[in-house]
């Protein structure tokens, strides 16, 4: 093959390689990602801060089911389990936390900050969008946002009757189930969505002294209901109620009086322990459209133990 023919073949191959990329770029532009990182709906490409956004499809494709799954997808953030089930430690941009202290990020669920340390380790299900913001976000999210924020938006009900069921089974006899149904009680006026999740596991980390697994999950379930009320075209009420209950493996801080390394209470993981709790979360939000601006009010009540 002559030099001219080689040059022609190379250019043709380069053109074929570029064309699919151009098509993908056009598709990406046509499928605009809308986020609410700055407390208003706007295209992701217009937001002047560092944001990593996961759409509902991206959440499903990545298998995101917890806060740790989100962090695993974003660089420069780490997530570590604490001493008890649902206890956790998050580090973002070098900013970390100590036990029983506020995290360096704001974790926001449907516009409501989750300030308890154990609320960060909740199961994520029926999610519409997840946004991870890096850098100080105090102006938008208040306290605990010196490192950034994680904004989670659950799926809202619509007029169409629909439902879903997800089943998962993994090592350690881990069972993961989520399901939900959504539809209109009164079309365009009263919309309802009910969903829930359940997780249990025998665990993967074996304690050689006791012969059992220390990271078991006896149960972890949540039930959520969300209702949209539209009395007029200008006024919308968004009501959400959620209940969760859990019991899982933990470790206990126990004094060692014998000083024997293989003693039952040394190390502390040899002491049988568990963590359990439940929570209730109620949220009410209203939006009134004035045309030139929208008035929004949100209130929440939570009980966590």
HELIX and SHEET records of a PDB file:
HELIX    1   1 UNK A    3  UNK A   30  1                                  28    
HELIX    2   2 UNK A   44  UNK A   46  5                                   3    
HELIX    3   3 UNK A   56  UNK A   62  1                                   7    
HELIX    4   4 UNK A   67  UNK A   71  1                                   5    
HELIX    5   5 UNK A  117  UNK A  121  5                                   5    
HELIX    6   6 UNK A  138  UNK A  141  1                                   4    
HELIX    7   7 UNK A  268  UNK A  270  5                                   3    
SHEET    1   A 2 UNK A  34  UNK A  35  0                                        
SHEET    2   A 2 UNK A  42  UNK A  43 -1                                        
SHEET    1   B 5 UNK A  51  UNK A  55  0                                        
SHEET    2   B 5 UNK A 127  UNK A 134 -1                                        
SHEET    3   B 5 UNK A 148  UNK A 154 -1                                        
SHEET    4   B 5 UNK A 105  UNK A 109  1                                        
SHEET    5   B 5 UNK A 112  UNK A 113 -1                                        
SHEET    1   C 2 UNK A  77  UNK A  81  0                                        
SHEET    2   C 2 UNK A  88  UNK A  92 -1                                        
SHEET    1   D 7 UNK A 162  UNK A 170  0                                        
SHEET    2   D 7 UNK A 174  UNK A 186 -1                                        
SHEET    3   D 7 UNK A 190  UNK A 201 -1                                        
SHEET    4   D 7 UNK A 217  UNK A 229 -1                                        
SHEET    5   D 7 UNK A 235  UNK A 249 -1                                        
SHEET    6   D 7 UNK A 274  UNK A 289 -1                                        
SHEET    7   D 7 UNK A 294  UNK A 304 -1                                        
END                                                                             
